[in-house]
Structures are given as C-alpha cells and as structure tokens.
C-alpha cells in the first residue's frame, strides 16, 4: 500500500525548491476577478440560501474550463443534482429562460439556442465531473 502523506522534510524541500525557482503560481483564467482559481487550492464561496452561490461558482467553473482547455474540474454539491446544475448553465449559455428548460417547455423556436448551449457544455464534458452524493 502506498503512503498517502508527505513528511515535513519532503514537503519543505519541495516547497523551498518551488519558492526559489521564481515560478509564479498558476492562476486559472475566467471572466471574474474573484475567486482566484489556483491548482491545489480550495475556493470557498459562502452566502445565504438562495443567494446564487451555486449559480455563480458553476459559471466560474464552466467559463474557466472554456478558457483553459488543459484543465479539469470537479463539482461537489450536496444540494443540487448535476442535471439541475446543467439546466441552469444551459439557460445561461442559450438565453432560454431557466424555467422553460427546467419544465421542458421549450418549442422549436428555442432549438437553435438550446443546441448551441448544449454544444458548449459538451465541449467541456470530458473535463468536468460531478461528485456523487453519499
């Protein structure tokens, strides 16, 4: 069995070498000033229920993946299913109202915009994962 820890000696040596290299930390580009997305860091977004935390961070993730084709993301949400999250993103990307998508009330007039939004989501699908709820 492989160890799932690093000793202080190893961690400090790696950190020291990285620090001395002068390499700037990688920041994943997206369209907002905050949160900074840095590989190996956790971004925590807090707020009142219904404030739009999930909508905001999912938009950051989707746009971050679109702008950084070499990155991957895992969405861990215990309150909303992947389908509900994808419905919201489809509404944002297509311009079709979320309620129309949620209740599947779209018409042929929506088809072109829905197809474009779906294509955008499919373009990042292999790099996007959802944590199964327990």
N, C-alpha and C positions, 0 to 999 in steps of 0.2 A: 504494500500500500504506500502511495506517495504522501509525503507530508503536505499539509495544507497551511503551512505557516512559513514565515521567513524569520530568521534570527535577527536580533538587533544589529549584529555585526554585518550581516548581508544587506539588510535594509539601509543602514547608514552608508555602507560602501557604495551601493547603487545610487542612493540619493546624492552623496558627495560627488560622485563622478558626473552625474547628470547636472548638478549645480555648477560644477567647474567647466562643463562643456560650453556654457554660454548659450545653449539652445533655448529659445523661448518656448514656453508651454504652448501646445497646440490648442487653439480655440476653434470650435466648430461654428462655421458661419450660419447665420439665419437672419431673418429680417428685423429682429428686435434688439434693443440694447441689452436687455436682461431677459432671462438669466444667461450668464456665461455658461456655455456647454464645453467642458474640458474633459477629455477622456480620462477615466479613472476617478472622477469626482462625482458627487451626488448633488443634483439641483433639487432643492425643496421649495415647493410653492404652497403657500398657505392662504386661507381666506375662509369667509363664511360659507355655509352651504348655499349652493346656487349662485355663487359669485362668478363662476366661469373658469375655475381653476383647470378642470379637465379640458375644456374647450381651448383655453389658452396654451397649455403645455402640449396638447396634441397638435395644435397648429405649429408650434415651435418645432416639434419633432418632425412633422411632415415636411415643413419647409427646410429644416436642417438636412434631411435626407435628400431632398431635391437638389440642394445646393452643394452637397458633399457626397458624390456617388461612391466613395470608398468607405463610407460609414454605415453602421448598423445601429438599431435602436430596439429596446425592449420597453414596452408599456406595461406597467404593473398597476392595475386599477381594480380596487375591490368593490367599487360601487356601480360600475357600468360595464356592460358586455362589450367585446370587440365589435359586434355588429352595431351597437348604438354609437360607439365612437366613430366607426366608419360612416354611418349615416350622417353624423354631424360634419365630418370632413367633406363628404360628398356634397352636402348643402353648401358649404363654404366655397369649395372649388368650382361647383357648377352654377351657383347663383339661384338654384332651385330652393324654395323655402324648405327648412328642416321639417316642418310639419307635413308638407307634401310628401317628402321622402319617407319620414317615419311611418306614415299611414299608407304608404304606397298608392297615393292618389295622383300620381303623375300621368300625363297624357302624351300623345305622340309629339305635341309641341315641345315637350321637355327633353325628348330623346337625344338630340344632338348635344345639349349641355350636359346631360347625365353621362353620355358616352365619353365626353371629354374629361369629366371629373373622374370617372371610373378608370380611364386610361392613365391618368396622373397617379392615382393610387396603385394601380397595377405596376407602374414603372418603379415603385419603391418596395413592392410587396416582398421580394426576396430578402430585403434588408430590414424589414420591420417584423417584430414578433410581439406577441401578447402573452403575458404570464397567466396561466390557468389559475382560476380561483381554487382555493382548497376546499 
